[in-house]
Amino acid sequence: MKKIIVIGSGFAGLSAASFMAKAGWKTIVLEKHITPGGRARQLKGEDFRFDMGPSWYWMPDVYERYFNAFGKKVSDYYTLKRLDPSYRVVWPKNENNSGKSQIASNITGSDLLQDHETDIPADLEELKKIFEQWEPGAGGKLDAFLAEARIKYETGMQNLVYKPGLSLKEYADKDTLSKILRLDIFTSLKKHIRKYFKHPRIRQLLEFPGLFLGALPKDTPALYSLMNYADMIGGTWYPDGGMYSVVLGMYSLAQELGVEFYFEMEVTGFRIKEDNIKSVFCNSFTFEADLVINSADYNFVEQKLLPEKFRMYTSAYWEKRKMAPSCLVYYIGIDKKLKKAIHHTLFFDSSFDRHAKEIYKTKSWPDEPLFYVSVTSVTDRSVAPEGYENLFFLVPVAAGLTGDTEEMREKYFDRILERFEKHIGEKIKSSIVFKDSFAYSDFVEEYNSFKGNAYGLANTLLQTAVFKPSCKSSKINNLYFTGQLTVPGPGVPPCLISGEVVAGVANSEHLNHQP
Ligand SMILES: Cc1cc2nc3c(=O)[nH]c(=O)nc-3n(C[C@H](O)[C@H](O)[C@H](O)COP(=O)(O)OP(=O)(O)OC[C@H]3O[C@@H](n4cnc5c(N)ncnc54)[C@H](O)[C@@H]3O)c2cc1C
């Protein structure tokens, strides 16, 4: 039986390994850490459990399709619950209704919006009522906006994301070409949203899902309004036990398919002969391989582990890539229940433009950053002791931003905690019984992450599909790449897709060598 080595056991590695095992390969996964999951590992401490990375479960259809590919269902592995409200947005205090200025200190009296937070309902009709209050007519416009977003979502899923992006010809079929003009590839998401809506809250709300894609709305193709469809129609879900339940489900499935896992195995190099990897070096072990799929950081493996003549890209190429942000994350356990907290809260109560500039232009530590808080214990009692709460805070910062010392982490924690405490109307600092954090230097240290990136490459037009780092090596015949730095991009659903796509290419090209 021919043997494949998959490097890394994040979502993309688990997916690729399972598809290869299903196709009949002897599949071995080598993982640096002691557990699977990569960025979605679980942190345990003082009877609290935290998802270390992803916390938003969107696009449930992609997860379902993944398990269906193996004759299984999501419900065979974990239970899903739709969140309602989907999430809360906290707005600035001095925000007006005009749509001209989002945050202006000289706005007073009746101009000021009186409510400072909005719970986004799962029900679309309820959401339309909120839009109507902000901007008369916006409810109807939302239907039209989402009808377009639906076409993009369906076309994206059926005609684009499951393609390996090795050649433009992949997109030249009649069906894709007939739909391509409706995808608004050359318009920005920002312009597209402004075509429909005037109110700053609506605009910001519709721009938010695009931020998952790691670029500014002005640099993100309007195609990605498909994310608004995912948000408002697909819904926000929670897997019982947290996102780590998805990891465990995929890990169990992989084992059922016969995949073998070796943990605490950091790949350090390869033996390459006649343009083929013959073996993979790992600590003091050597694993023979007929094929290799790398799901660890693309840049790291390509630039640090491969000899120069086998690299497809130069360091200058990598330096020019536009990275999605890195982030500063805090895992906090408190010994009381919070009265006002909900599962997901977005703090849009400071200037988006200023924070965006600090992330993408000046690449500096932010002054008053936007941030996000997840309190999974309000939905799931299993993640914190009875009467306690677990909180996850995330502050996006520029990729490659060094200086995340203990002092710096403390400084930002104090700042966002103060804003959070004001919002919920109670003090929590003295109730903290567990605290940990994760930042740039941890991304580099733990995941060999290029520039400490958290979510891979920004999804700009010039970093989409054929313009992404290739999923197949052009220098080594039996080396492939999967994960958030290649097609289709960052995020859990794209990583499930990435594993499937790459396994498909590897299989089709090596079918003759199959057992
Ligand atoms: C804080 C944070 C929040 C996020 N929030 C969301 C969200 O809410 N929803 C969403 O959909 N997505 C979210 N994402 C993005 C999503 O988590 C990632 O895109 C996805 O998990 C990446 O999976 P991957 O398999 O490509 O990479 P990884 O998860 O990084 O997996 C790569 C694996 O390779 C291993 N490895 C590295 N080097 C070696 C080596 N030399 N030898 C062996 N193994 C090695 C690593 O240990 C790791 O296990 C978030 C990410 C972060 C960091």
The ligand as an ORCA input file, in Angstrom:
! r2SCAN-3c Opt
* xyz 0 1
  C      -7.793     33.435     17.167
  C      -8.421     32.884     15.902
  C      -9.791     33.003     15.723
  C     -10.391     32.476     14.587
  N     -11.751     32.548     14.454
  C     -12.359     31.874     13.462
  C     -13.778     31.706     13.484
  O     -14.434     32.174     14.403
  N     -14.351     30.974     12.482
  C     -13.616     30.431     11.462
  O     -14.185     29.779     10.577
  N     -12.263     30.558     11.440
  C     -11.623     31.249     12.414
  N     -10.257     31.333     12.452
  C      -9.481     30.794     11.331
  C      -9.340     29.278     11.409
  O      -9.178     28.879     12.737
  C      -8.133     28.853     10.591
  O      -8.244     29.349      9.267
  C      -7.961     27.332     10.525
  O      -8.116     26.743     11.797
  C      -6.594     27.007      9.948
  O      -6.459     25.616      9.830
  P      -5.171     24.985      9.118
  O      -5.378     23.541      9.120
  O      -4.902     25.667      7.827
  O      -3.934     25.444     10.030
  P      -3.552     25.117     11.536
  O      -4.733     25.029     12.387
  O      -2.505     26.099     11.919
  O      -2.912     23.658     11.457
  C      -1.580     23.458     11.083
  C      -1.005     22.378     11.991
  O       0.342     22.126     11.606
  C       1.101     21.912     12.792
  N       2.515     22.150     12.482
  C       3.130     23.331     12.261
  N       4.432     23.127     11.962
  C       4.628     21.787     12.005
  C       5.752     20.952     11.789
  N       6.941     21.458     11.450
  N       5.599     19.613     11.938
  C       4.398     19.070     12.275
  N       3.305     19.818     12.485
  C       3.414     21.157     12.336
  C       0.521     22.885     13.770
  O       0.826     22.504     15.103
  C      -0.972     22.774     13.460
  O      -1.576     21.761     14.224
  C      -9.607     31.843     13.591
  C      -8.224     31.734     13.765
  C      -7.634     32.244     14.908
  C      -6.164     32.080     15.101
*
